[in-house]
Each structure stands twice: as structure tokens, then as C-alpha cells.
Amino acid sequence: MDSDTYKKIVGGKVRAARRADGISVEKLALMVGVNRNYLRDIEFGRANPTIDVIVKIADGLNIPVWELMTPDGGS
């Protein structure tokens, strides 16, 4: 799998988890300490977040990191 595809999968999982919790992009961005536009770029697979950012997002969404990082997600 190429990195662009992987970024879209991870971003889609972030977006789905955020929406499932009823959290806005702005609120999650504030919760995890990232810019809201950067978070939007992550959700749409346009950004290449570091592991540190992915961990912050997973913590903010109260989900395990592996759930965001595994292509089949276990979800």
C-alpha cells in the first residue's frame, strides 16, 4: 500500500471516530493541541502526521493508537 492510501485510511478513521463522538474539528484540535486546518488535512489524507500527533489524536478520542494505524482497524 502506498503512503497516500495509508494517510487517507488513517485520516478517515480519525474523522469517523471524531464524528461518532459528536466532536467538532475545532474542539478536537483544541483538545489535542493541533491547528484545526492541520487536523482537517489529516482527516482528508493531505497531511503526513507524526506518531506524536497520532498518539495525541488517539488519546483525545479515547481510542487505542493501533485502531487508527491498522488498515483493517479492528473496527
N, CA, C and O atoms as a CHARMM CRD file, in Angstrom:
* protein
*
  300
    1    1 MET  N      0.85500  -1.16700   0.00000 PROA 1      0.00000
    2    1 MET  CA     0.00000   0.00000   0.00000 PROA 1      0.00000
    3    1 MET  C      0.90300   1.23400   0.00000 PROA 1      0.00000
    4    1 MET  O      1.87800   1.29200   0.75000 PROA 1      0.00000
    5    2 ASP  N      0.58200   2.21200  -0.83600 PROA 2      0.00000
    6    2 ASP  CA     1.40700   3.42200  -0.87600 PROA 2      0.00000
    7    2 ASP  C      1.03200   4.36800   0.26900 PROA 2      0.00000
    8    2 ASP  O     -0.02700   4.22900   0.88100 PROA 2      0.00000
    9    3 SER  N      1.90700   5.32400   0.54400 PROA 3      0.00000
   10    3 SER  CA     1.71200   6.19400   1.70400 PROA 3      0.00000
   11    3 SER  C      0.48300   7.08400   1.57200 PROA 3      0.00000
   12    3 SER  O     -0.16200   7.38200   2.57800 PROA 3      0.00000
   13    4 ASP  N      0.14000   7.51600   0.35900 PROA 4      0.00000
   14    4 ASP  CA    -1.05700   8.34300   0.18200 PROA 4      0.00000
   15    4 ASP  C     -2.31100   7.57800   0.56100 PROA 4      0.00000
   16    4 ASP  O     -3.20500   8.12800   1.20400 PROA 4      0.00000
   17    5 THR  N     -2.38300   6.32600   0.17200 PROA 5      0.00000
   18    5 THR  CA    -3.53500   5.49900   0.52700 PROA 5      0.00000
   19    5 THR  C     -3.60200   5.31500   2.03800 PROA 5      0.00000
   20    5 THR  O     -4.67300   5.42000   2.63600 PROA 5      0.00000
   21    6 TYR  N     -2.47000   5.04500   2.64100 PROA 6      0.00000
   22    6 TYR  CA    -2.41400   4.84100   4.08400 PROA 6      0.00000
   23    6 TYR  C     -2.84600   6.10100   4.83600 PROA 6      0.00000
   24    6 TYR  O     -3.58300   6.01100   5.81800 PROA 6      0.00000
   25    7 LYS  N     -2.38800   7.28400   4.37900 PROA 7      0.00000
   26    7 LYS  CA    -2.78300   8.54600   5.01300 PROA 7      0.00000
   27    7 LYS  C     -4.28900   8.75200   4.92700 PROA 7      0.00000
   28    7 LYS  O     -4.90100   9.25200   5.87100 PROA 7      0.00000
   29    8 LYS  N     -4.89100   8.37300   3.80900 PROA 8      0.00000
   30    8 LYS  CA    -6.34500   8.50800   3.66200 PROA 8      0.00000
   31    8 LYS  C     -7.09000   7.55600   4.58700 PROA 8      0.00000
   32    8 LYS  O     -8.13000   7.91100   5.14100 PROA 8      0.00000
   33    9 ILE  N     -6.56600   6.35700   4.75400 PROA 9      0.00000
   34    9 ILE  CA    -7.19900   5.39400   5.65900 PROA 9      0.00000
   35    9 ILE  C     -7.14300   5.91000   7.09500 PROA 9      0.00000
   36    9 ILE  O     -8.15400   5.91600   7.79600 PROA 9      0.00000
   37   10 VAL  N     -5.96400   6.34100   7.52900 PROA 10     0.00000
   38   10 VAL  CA    -5.80400   6.85800   8.88900 PROA 10     0.00000
   39   10 VAL  C     -6.69300   8.08200   9.08600 PROA 10     0.00000
   40   10 VAL  O     -7.38800   8.19000  10.09600 PROA 10     0.00000
   41   11 GLY  N     -6.67200   8.99600   8.13400 PROA 11     0.00000
   42   11 GLY  CA    -7.49400  10.19800   8.23900 PROA 11     0.00000
   43   11 GLY  C     -8.97600   9.89600   8.29500 PROA 11     0.00000
   44   11 GLY  O     -9.71700  10.52600   9.05000 PROA 11     0.00000
   45   12 GLY  N     -9.40800   8.93800   7.50300 PROA 12     0.00000
   46   12 GLY  CA   -10.81800   8.54200   7.52300 PROA 12     0.00000
   47   12 GLY  C    -11.22100   7.96200   8.86600 PROA 12     0.00000
   48   12 GLY  O    -12.33900   8.17700   9.33400 PROA 12     0.00000
   49   13 LYS  N    -10.31000   7.22600   9.48100 PROA 13     0.00000
   50   13 LYS  CA   -10.58700   6.66000  10.79600 PROA 13     0.00000
   51   13 LYS  C    -10.67000   7.75400  11.85800 PROA 13     0.00000
   52   13 LYS  O    -11.51300   7.69500  12.75300 PROA 13     0.00000
   53   14 VAL  N     -9.80000   8.74000  11.75700 PROA 14     0.00000
   54   14 VAL  CA    -9.85500   9.87400  12.68500 PROA 14     0.00000
   55   14 VAL  C    -11.19800  10.58400  12.53000 PROA 14     0.00000
   56   14 VAL  O    -11.87500  10.86100  13.52000 PROA 14     0.00000
   57   15 ARG  N    -11.57400  10.87100  11.30900 PROA 15     0.00000
   58   15 ARG  CA   -12.83000  11.57800  11.04000 PROA 15     0.00000
   59   15 ARG  C    -14.03300  10.78200  11.54500 PROA 15     0.00000
   60   15 ARG  O    -14.92800  11.34400  12.17500 PROA 15     0.00000
   61   16 ALA  N    -14.05500   9.48000  11.27100 PROA 16     0.00000
   62   16 ALA  CA   -15.17600   8.63900  11.69900 PROA 16     0.00000
   63   16 ALA  C    -15.27400   8.58600  13.22800 PROA 16     0.00000
   64   16 ALA  O    -16.36900   8.67500  13.78300 PROA 16     0.00000
   65   17 ALA  N    -14.13900   8.44200  13.90400 PROA 17     0.00000
   66   17 ALA  CA   -14.15000   8.38100  15.37200 PROA 17     0.00000
   67   17 ALA  C    -14.58600   9.71400  15.97200 PROA 17     0.00000
   68   17 ALA  O    -15.33400   9.75300  16.94900 PROA 17     0.00000
   69   18 ARG  N    -14.11300  10.79500  15.38000 PROA 18     0.00000
   70   18 ARG  CA   -14.49300  12.13100  15.86900 PROA 18     0.00000
   71   18 ARG  C    -15.98400  12.34900  15.71600 PROA 18     0.00000
   72   18 ARG  O    -16.65000  12.81500  16.64100 PROA 18     0.00000
   73   19 ARG  N    -16.49800  12.01700  14.56400 PROA 19     0.00000
   74   19 ARG  CA   -17.93500  12.19300  14.31200 PROA 19     0.00000
   75   19 ARG  C    -18.77400  11.28700  15.20200 PROA 19     0.00000
   76   19 ARG  O    -19.82800  11.69500  15.68800 PROA 19     0.00000
   77   20 ALA  N    -18.31300  10.06100  15.41600 PROA 20     0.00000
   78   20 ALA  CA   -19.04200   9.11800  16.27700 PROA 20     0.00000
   79   20 ALA  C    -19.16200   9.66100  17.70000 PROA 20     0.00000
   80   20 ALA  O    -20.14500   9.39400  18.39100 PROA 20     0.00000
   81   21 ASP  N    -18.15600  10.42400  18.13300 PROA 21     0.00000
   82   21 ASP  CA   -18.18500  11.02700  19.46400 PROA 21     0.00000
   83   21 ASP  C    -18.90600  12.37100  19.47600 PROA 21     0.00000
   84   21 ASP  O    -19.09600  12.96500  20.53700 PROA 21     0.00000
   85   22 GLY  N    -19.30700  12.85200  18.30200 PROA 22     0.00000
   86   22 GLY  CA   -20.00400  14.12900  18.22200 PROA 22     0.00000
   87   22 GLY  C    -19.11200  15.32500  18.51100 PROA 22     0.00000
   88   22 GLY  O    -19.57100  16.34000  19.03500 PROA 22     0.00000
   89   23 ILE  N    -17.83200  15.20000  18.16700 PROA 23     0.00000
   90   23 ILE  CA   -16.86400  16.26300  18.43200 PROA 23     0.00000
   91   23 ILE  C    -16.57100  17.01200  17.13400 PROA 23     0.00000
   92   23 ILE  O    -16.35200  16.39000  16.09500 PROA 23     0.00000
   93   24 SER  N    -16.56500  18.32500  17.18900 PROA 24     0.00000
   94   24 SER  CA   -16.23300  19.12600  16.01100 PROA 24     0.00000
   95   24 SER  C    -14.72400  19.09200  15.77000 PROA 24     0.00000
   96   24 SER  O    -13.94000  18.76900  16.66200 PROA 24     0.00000
   97   25 VAL  N    -14.34400  19.43000  14.55200 PROA 25     0.00000
   98   25 VAL  CA   -12.91400  19.52800  14.22700 PROA 25     0.00000
   99   25 VAL  C    -12.24700  20.54500  15.14200 PROA 25     0.00000
  100   25 VAL  O    -11.15600  20.30100  15.65800 PROA 25     0.00000
  101   26 GLU  N    -12.89300  21.66800  15.33800 PROA 26     0.00000
  102   26 GLU  CA   -12.32700  22.72300  16.16800 PROA 26     0.00000
  103   26 GLU  C    -12.09800  22.24300  17.59900 PROA 26     0.00000
  104   26 GLU  O    -11.04300  22.50400  18.17800 PROA 26     0.00000
  105   27 LYS  N    -13.07600  21.54300  18.17300 PROA 27     0.00000
  106   27 LYS  CA   -12.94800  21.07100  19.54900 PROA 27     0.00000
  107   27 LYS  C    -11.83300  20.04200  19.68300 PROA 27     0.00000
  108   27 LYS  O    -11.02600  20.12400  20.60900 PROA 27     0.00000
  109   28 LEU  N    -11.77800  19.07000  18.76600 PROA 28     0.00000
  110   28 LEU  CA   -10.72400  18.06700  18.83400 PROA 28     0.00000
  111   28 LEU  C     -9.35300  18.71400  18.66700 PROA 28     0.00000
  112   28 LEU  O     -8.40500  18.35400  19.36600 PROA 28     0.00000
  113   29 ALA  N     -9.24800  19.65100  17.75700 PROA 29     0.00000
  114   29 ALA  CA    -7.97300  20.34600  17.55300 PROA 29     0.00000
  115   29 ALA  C     -7.51700  21.02900  18.83900 PROA 29     0.00000
  116   29 ALA  O     -6.34100  20.95900  19.19600 PROA 29     0.00000
  117   30 LEU  N     -8.43100  21.68100  19.52800 PROA 30     0.00000
  118   30 LEU  CA    -8.08700  22.31800  20.80400 PROA 30     0.00000
  119   30 LEU  C     -7.71500  21.28000  21.86100 PROA 30     0.00000
  120   30 LEU  O     -6.77700  21.48300  22.63300 PROA 30     0.00000
  121   31 MET  N     -8.44700  20.17500  21.89300 PROA 31     0.00000
  122   31 MET  CA    -8.19600  19.12000  22.88100 PROA 31     0.00000
  123   31 MET  C     -6.79800  18.52100  22.73400 PROA 31     0.00000
  124   31 MET  O     -6.14000  18.21600  23.72800 PROA 31     0.00000
  125   32 VAL  N     -6.35300  18.35700  21.49600 PROA 32     0.00000
  126   32 VAL  CA    -5.07700  17.66900  21.27000 PROA 32     0.00000
  127   32 VAL  C     -3.92400  18.61900  20.94900 PROA 32     0.00000
  128   32 VAL  O     -2.78000  18.18000  20.83000 PROA 32     0.00000
  129   33 GLY  N     -4.20800  19.89800  20.81000 PROA 33     0.00000
  130   33 GLY  CA    -3.14900  20.88200  20.61800 PROA 33     0.00000
  131   33 GLY  C     -2.58900  20.96000  19.21300 PROA 33     0.00000
  132   33 GLY  O     -1.39100  21.17000  19.02000 PROA 33     0.00000
  133   34 VAL  N     -3.47100  20.78900  18.22300 PROA 34     0.00000
  134   34 VAL  CA    -3.04200  20.96600  16.83400 PROA 34     0.00000
  135   34 VAL  C     -3.94100  22.00200  16.17100 PROA 34     0.00000
  136   34 VAL  O     -5.05100  22.26100  16.63600 PROA 34     0.00000
  137   35 ASN  N     -3.46400  22.58200  15.10300 PROA 35     0.00000
  138   35 ASN  CA    -4.23600  23.54700  14.33700 PROA 35     0.00000
  139   35 ASN  C     -5.41400  22.84600  13.66700 PROA 35     0.00000
  140   35 ASN  O     -5.27000  21.73100  13.16500 PROA 35     0.00000
  141   36 ARG  N     -6.57800  23.49300  13.65600 PROA 36     0.00000
  142   36 ARG  CA    -7.78000  22.84800  13.07700 PROA 36     0.00000
  143   36 ARG  C     -7.62100  22.56400  11.58400 PROA 36     0.00000
  144   36 ARG  O     -8.13500  21.56300  11.08400 PROA 36     0.00000
  145   37 ASN  N     -6.91100  23.44200  10.87000 PROA 37     0.00000
  146   37 ASN  CA    -6.69800  23.18900   9.44200 PROA 37     0.00000
  147   37 ASN  C     -5.78300  21.98900   9.22500 PROA 37     0.00000
  148   37 ASN  O     -5.96300  21.22100   8.27900 PROA 37     0.00000
  149   38 TYR  N     -4.80900  21.83600  10.10300 PROA 38     0.00000
  150   38 TYR  CA    -3.92600  20.67000  10.04200 PROA 38     0.00000
  151   38 TYR  C     -4.72900  19.39700  10.32600 PROA 38     0.00000
  152   38 TYR  O     -4.54600  18.38100   9.65500 PROA 38     0.00000
  153   39 LEU  N     -5.61500  19.45700  11.31900 PROA 39     0.00000
  154   39 LEU  CA    -6.46100  18.29700  11.61700 PROA 39     0.00000
  155   39 LEU  C     -7.35800  17.95700  10.43000 PROA 39     0.00000
  156   39 LEU  O     -7.54200  16.78200  10.11000 PROA 39     0.00000
  157   40 ARG  N     -7.90800  18.95800   9.78400 PROA 40     0.00000
  158   40 ARG  CA    -8.72400  18.70800   8.57700 PROA 40     0.00000
  159   40 ARG  C     -7.87500  18.04200   7.49200 PROA 40     0.00000
  160   40 ARG  O     -8.32200  17.10600   6.82900 PROA 40     0.00000
  161   41 ASP  N     -6.65000  18.53300   7.32200 PROA 41     0.00000
  162   41 ASP  CA    -5.75800  17.93000   6.32400 PROA 41     0.00000
  163   41 ASP  C     -5.44900  16.47200   6.66800 PROA 41     0.00000
  164   41 ASP  O     -5.35700  15.62900   5.77600 PROA 41     0.00000
  165   42 ILE  N     -5.29200  16.17900   7.94600 PROA 42     0.00000
  166   42 ILE  CA    -5.08000  14.79400   8.36300 PROA 42     0.00000
  167   42 ILE  C     -6.30200  13.96000   8.00400 PROA 42     0.00000
  168   42 ILE  O     -6.17200  12.87700   7.43300 PROA 42     0.00000
  169   43 GLU  N     -7.48200  14.46000   8.33500 PROA 43     0.00000
  170   43 GLU  CA    -8.71700  13.71400   8.08000 PROA 43     0.00000
  171   43 GLU  C     -8.93500  13.42200   6.59800 PROA 43     0.00000
  172   43 GLU  O     -9.53200  12.40300   6.25100 PROA 43     0.00000
  173   44 PHE  N     -8.47100  14.28100   5.74600 PROA 44     0.00000
  174   44 PHE  CA    -8.66300  14.07500   4.31000 PROA 44     0.00000
  175   44 PHE  C     -7.43700  13.48200   3.62200 PROA 44     0.00000
  176   44 PHE  O     -7.37000  13.42800   2.39400 PROA 44     0.00000
  177   45 GLY  N     -6.46600  13.03800   4.42400 PROA 45     0.00000
  178   45 GLY  CA    -5.29900  12.36200   3.87500 PROA 45     0.00000
  179   45 GLY  C     -4.33200  13.26200   3.14400 PROA 45     0.00000
  180   45 GLY  O     -3.54200  12.79800   2.32300 PROA 45     0.00000
  181   46 ARG  N     -4.39200  14.56400   3.44200 PROA 46     0.00000
  182   46 ARG  CA    -3.49900  15.51600   2.77500 PROA 46     0.00000
  183   46 ARG  C     -2.26000  15.82300   3.60300 PROA 46     0.00000
  184   46 ARG  O     -1.30800  16.41400   3.09300 PROA 46     0.00000
  185   47 ALA  N     -2.26000  15.43000   4.87300 PROA 47     0.00000
  186   47 ALA  CA    -1.12100  15.69800   5.75300 PROA 47     0.00000
  187   47 ALA  C     -0.48700  14.37800   6.16500 PROA 47     0.00000
  188   47 ALA  O     -1.11800  13.32200   6.12600 PROA 47     0.00000
  189   48 ASN  N      0.76800  14.46800   6.55700 PROA 48     0.00000
  190   48 ASN  CA     1.51500  13.30100   7.00000 PROA 48     0.00000
  191   48 ASN  C      1.85200  13.49700   8.48500 PROA 48     0.00000
  192   48 ASN  O      2.94600  13.95700   8.81500 PROA 48     0.00000
  193   49 PRO  N      0.91300  13.15000   9.38300 PROA 49     0.00000
  194   49 PRO  CA     1.13600  13.42100  10.79800 PROA 49     0.00000
  195   49 PRO  C      2.24000  12.54800  11.39000 PROA 49     0.00000
  196   49 PRO  O      2.46700  11.41700  10.96000 PROA 49     0.00000
  197   50 THR  N      2.91000  13.10400  12.37900 PROA 50     0.00000
  198   50 THR  CA     3.92500  12.33300  13.09500 PROA 50     0.00000
  199   50 THR  C      3.22400  11.34900  14.03000 PROA 50     0.00000
  200   50 THR  O      2.02500  11.45400  14.28800 PROA 50     0.00000
  201   51 ILE  N      4.00100  10.39800  14.52700 PROA 51     0.00000
  202   51 ILE  CA     3.46700   9.46000  15.51100 PROA 51     0.00000
  203   51 ILE  C      2.99300  10.22300  16.74500 PROA 51     0.00000
  204   51 ILE  O      1.96400   9.88100  17.32800 PROA 51     0.00000
  205   52 ASP  N      3.73200  11.24900  17.14400 PROA 52     0.00000
  206   52 ASP  CA     3.33200  12.04700  18.30700 PROA 52     0.00000
  207   52 ASP  C      1.93600  12.63700  18.12400 PROA 52     0.00000
  208   52 ASP  O      1.13000  12.61800  19.05500 PROA 52     0.00000
  209   53 VAL  N      1.64400  13.15600  16.94600 PROA 53     0.00000
  210   53 VAL  CA     0.33200  13.74500  16.67400 PROA 53     0.00000
  211   53 VAL  C     -0.73900  12.65300  16.64400 PROA 53     0.00000
  212   53 VAL  O     -1.83800  12.85200  17.16200 PROA 53     0.00000
  213   54 ILE  N     -0.43500  11.52100  16.05200 PROA 54     0.00000
  214   54 ILE  CA    -1.40400  10.42400  16.01200 PROA 54     0.00000
  215   54 ILE  C     -1.72300   9.94200  17.42800 PROA 54     0.00000
  216   54 ILE  O     -2.87500   9.63400  17.73400 PROA 54     0.00000
  217   55 VAL  N     -0.71100   9.87700  18.28800 PROA 55     0.00000
  218   55 VAL  CA    -0.93600   9.47400  19.68000 PROA 55     0.00000
  219   55 VAL  C     -1.82900  10.49100  20.38800 PROA 55     0.00000
  220   55 VAL  O     -2.74300  10.10300  21.11600 PROA 55     0.00000
  221   56 LYS  N     -1.58000  11.78200  20.18500 PROA 56     0.00000
  222   56 LYS  CA    -2.41400  12.81800  20.79400 PROA 56     0.00000
  223   56 LYS  C     -3.86400  12.70500  20.33000 PROA 56     0.00000
  224   56 LYS  O     -4.79100  12.82900  21.13100 PROA 56     0.00000
  225   57 ILE  N     -4.05300  12.47100  19.03400 PROA 57     0.00000
  226   57 ILE  CA    -5.40800  12.34600  18.49900 PROA 57     0.00000
  227   57 ILE  C     -6.09600  11.11500  19.08400 PROA 57     0.00000
  228   57 ILE  O     -7.25100  11.19000  19.50400 PROA 57     0.00000
  229   58 ALA  N     -5.39800   9.99300  19.11400 PROA 58     0.00000
  230   58 ALA  CA    -5.97400   8.76600  19.67700 PROA 58     0.00000
  231   58 ALA  C     -6.35300   8.98300  21.14100 PROA 58     0.00000
  232   58 ALA  O     -7.43200   8.57800  21.57200 PROA 58     0.00000
  233   59 ASP  N     -5.46900   9.61900  21.90100 PROA 59     0.00000
  234   59 ASP  CA    -5.77300   9.90600  23.30500 PROA 59     0.00000
  235   59 ASP  C     -6.98900  10.81700  23.42900 PROA 59     0.00000
  236   59 ASP  O     -7.85000  10.59600  24.28100 PROA 59     0.00000
  237   60 GLY  N     -7.05900  11.83400  22.58300 PROA 60     0.00000
  238   60 GLY  CA    -8.18900  12.75400  22.61300 PROA 60     0.00000
  239   60 GLY  C     -9.50900  12.07800  22.28700 PROA 60     0.00000
  240   60 GLY  O    -10.56200  12.47500  22.78500 PROA 60     0.00000
  241   61 LEU  N     -9.44300  11.05900  21.45000 PROA 61     0.00000
  242   61 LEU  CA   -10.64500  10.31100  21.05800 PROA 61     0.00000
  243   61 LEU  C    -10.88300   9.08900  21.95400 PROA 61     0.00000
  244   61 LEU  O    -11.85900   8.36000  21.77700 PROA 61     0.00000
  245   62 ASN  N     -9.98100   8.87800  22.91600 PROA 62     0.00000
  246   62 ASN  CA   -10.07400   7.73300  23.82800 PROA 62     0.00000
  247   62 ASN  C    -10.13700   6.40000  23.09500 PROA 62     0.00000
  248   62 ASN  O    -10.93400   5.52300  23.42800 PROA 62     0.00000
  249   63 ILE  N     -9.27300   6.27000  22.08500 PROA 63     0.00000
  250   63 ILE  CA    -9.17000   5.01500  21.35600 PROA 63     0.00000
  251   63 ILE  C     -7.70900   4.60000  21.29600 PROA 63     0.00000
  252   63 ILE  O     -6.82600   5.45400  21.37400 PROA 63     0.00000
  253   64 PRO  N     -7.43700   3.30900  21.16100 PROA 64     0.00000
  254   64 PRO  CA    -6.03500   2.88500  21.06200 PROA 64     0.00000
  255   64 PRO  C     -5.41300   3.33200  19.74200 PROA 64     0.00000
  256   64 PRO  O     -6.08400   3.39600  18.71200 PROA 64     0.00000
  257   65 VAL  N     -4.13100   3.63500  19.79400 PROA 65     0.00000
  258   65 VAL  CA    -3.41000   4.08900  18.60100 PROA 65     0.00000
  259   65 VAL  C     -3.52400   3.06300  17.47600 PROA 65     0.00000
  260   65 VAL  O     -3.68800   3.43200  16.31300 PROA 65     0.00000
  261   66 TRP  N     -3.43900   1.77600  17.81800 PROA 66     0.00000
  262   66 TRP  CA    -3.47100   0.74200  16.78200 PROA 66     0.00000
  263   66 TRP  C     -4.75800   0.80600  15.97100 PROA 66     0.00000
  264   66 TRP  O     -4.77000   0.43100  14.79900 PROA 66     0.00000
  265   67 GLU  N     -5.83800   1.27700  16.58100 PROA 67     0.00000
  266   67 GLU  CA    -7.10800   1.36000  15.86700 PROA 67     0.00000
  267   67 GLU  C     -7.01800   2.36000  14.70200 PROA 67     0.00000
  268   67 GLU  O     -7.64500   2.17000  13.66000 PROA 67     0.00000
  269   68 LEU  N     -6.23800   3.41400  14.89500 PROA 68     0.00000
  270   68 LEU  CA    -6.03800   4.39200  13.81900 PROA 68     0.00000
  271   68 LEU  C     -4.99300   3.89900  12.81100 PROA 68     0.00000
  272   68 LEU  O     -5.07800   4.20100  11.62000 PROA 68     0.00000
  273   69 MET  N     -4.02200   3.14900  13.29600 PROA 69     0.00000
  274   69 MET  CA    -2.87000   2.79500  12.47100 PROA 69     0.00000
  275   69 MET  C     -3.02300   1.50200  11.68000 PROA 69     0.00000
  276   69 MET  O     -2.25900   1.26800  10.74300 PROA 69     0.00000
  277   70 THR  N     -3.98400   0.66200  12.02800 PROA 70     0.00000
  278   70 THR  CA    -4.14300  -0.61600  11.35500 PROA 70     0.00000
  279   70 THR  C     -5.12200  -0.45200  10.20000 PROA 70     0.00000
  280   70 THR  O     -6.25100  -0.01100  10.41200 PROA 70     0.00000
  281   71 PRO  N     -4.71000  -0.79900   8.97600 PROA 71     0.00000
  282   71 PRO  CA    -5.59900  -0.60300   7.83200 PROA 71     0.00000
  283   71 PRO  C     -6.97500  -1.25400   7.99100 PROA 71     0.00000
  284   71 PRO  O     -7.98000  -0.65800   7.60200 PROA 71     0.00000
  285   72 ASP  N     -7.03900  -2.46200   8.55400 PROA 72     0.00000
  286   72 ASP  CA    -8.35700  -3.06400   8.75500 PROA 72     0.00000
  287   72 ASP  C     -8.96200  -2.61300  10.06200 PROA 72     0.00000
  288   72 ASP  O    -10.14000  -2.85100  10.32800 PROA 72     0.00000
  289   73 GLY  N     -8.15200  -1.95900  10.88100 PROA 73     0.00000
  290   73 GLY  CA    -8.57800  -1.23800  12.05900 PROA 73     0.00000
  291   73 GLY  C     -9.15500  -1.99900  13.21200 PROA 73     0.00000
  292   73 GLY  O     -9.22000  -1.46400  14.31900 PROA 73     0.00000
  293   74 GLY  N     -9.57100  -3.20200  13.01200 PROA 74     0.00000
  294   74 GLY  CA   -10.23800  -3.87900  14.08500 PROA 74     0.00000
  295   74 GLY  C    -11.55600  -3.23500  14.42200 PROA 74     0.00000
  296   74 GLY  O    -12.19200  -3.57100  15.42100 PROA 74     0.00000
  297   75 SER  N    -11.96900  -2.29000  13.56400 PROA 75     0.00000
  298   75 SER  CA   -13.23500  -1.61200  13.84900 PROA 75     0.00000
  299   75 SER  C    -14.18100  -1.75200  12.68000 PROA 75     0.00000
  300   75 SER  O    -15.30200  -1.24600  12.72900 PROA 75     0.00000
